[in-house]
Amino acid sequence: MTENFKEEVQNEIMTTLPKDSEADLAFLAGLAKSVGTLEIVAKRVNLCFVLDSFEQGMIVVDELKKFYPTEFEITLPSQKEGAKTASHCLVQAPQGFSKQILVDLGLMTTNGDELDSFVSGVPFAMLKKEGCKRAFLKGLFFGFGSVYVPSISSDEEKRDGYHLELKFDDEDYAKDVVELFAYFGLNAKTSERGEAFLVYFKDKDEISKVLSLMDLSECVLKLQMIINERETANSLNRAIICETANMDKTFAAASKHLLAIGKIMSSNLFEALSPALRDTAQARMDNPESSLQDLADELGVTKSCLNHRLRKLVEIADELSDV
């Protein structure tokens, strides 16, 4: 699930596109500033979008057609015979439309007979409304954003953890995007990688906020579920380590309890437990290193009562193993 989290984010972006024209243009501006390429031949500007897939290319075409009732050329340079799959997809604006598109997206200014000029960095002039700022960031991320969320497997644990980034080839442009994130109270970090400039987040809560400001509610919920799963797994792993290291009876007992509770939770039977057993299981997970006496005091019961409840949890888990 976590290996494909970026793909899930991309897919939700495609199903939560802006609904008003100003935000739509801001989204397209973000796309043009991330995956747009320009070719100038004999003073004529040609605009092309370079996407990862045919599906993404069609999304861009549909968005452009809301404003420009013309045909946009889609090409798949590495297309396999008989299938709409390619290493990348090109969306070409028709001749005569590129300049107008750039002007409408706030990426070019015209001054009559004077030379046209391109807008560098973030086109703040067209992002006055908060919804437009959100849509622009959404377009940027759709174009060249990446996000990594680690799974609970051991191999994934060796990697860097939660990470969301945008990569730019211009330092001032990267600083503009940091400023845009700051508007929403998000503290983006920057670094250089070769000739590229990265704008990134490593804090899982801030990554969740970035997804939220892009209106990706399903991905926000999925990220929170992953975070909860990892925290539960980490508690269980600590208990397993204690048991295999042959530590004292307190930790060995806690390990047995936590493993049993984990098995019950993974079988979706936690809510079916009695209130007393649920409270006991939750207290043990919250206090994996507490002695039985400390745990009994925490619950306001006798040590004998606590022992009985914990044995019952272990019995339930053992019965699940026999099924």
Secondary structure, 3 states (H helix, E strand, C coil): CHHHHHHHHHHHHHHCCCCCHHHHHHHHHHHHHHHEEEEEECCEEEEEEEECCHHHHHHHHHHHHCCCCCCCEEECCCCCCCCCCCCCEEEECCCCCHHHHHHHCCCEECCCCCCCEECCCCCHHHCCCHHHHHHHHHHHHHHHEEEECCCCCHHHHCCCCCEEEEEECCHHHHHHHHHHHHHCCCCCEEEEECCEEEEEECCHHHHHHHHHHCCCHHHHHHHHHHHHHHHHHHHHHHHHHHHHCCCCHHHHHHHHHHHHHHHHHHCCCHHHCCHHHHHHHHHHHHCCCCCHHHHHHHHCCCHHHHHHHHHHHHHHHHHHHHC
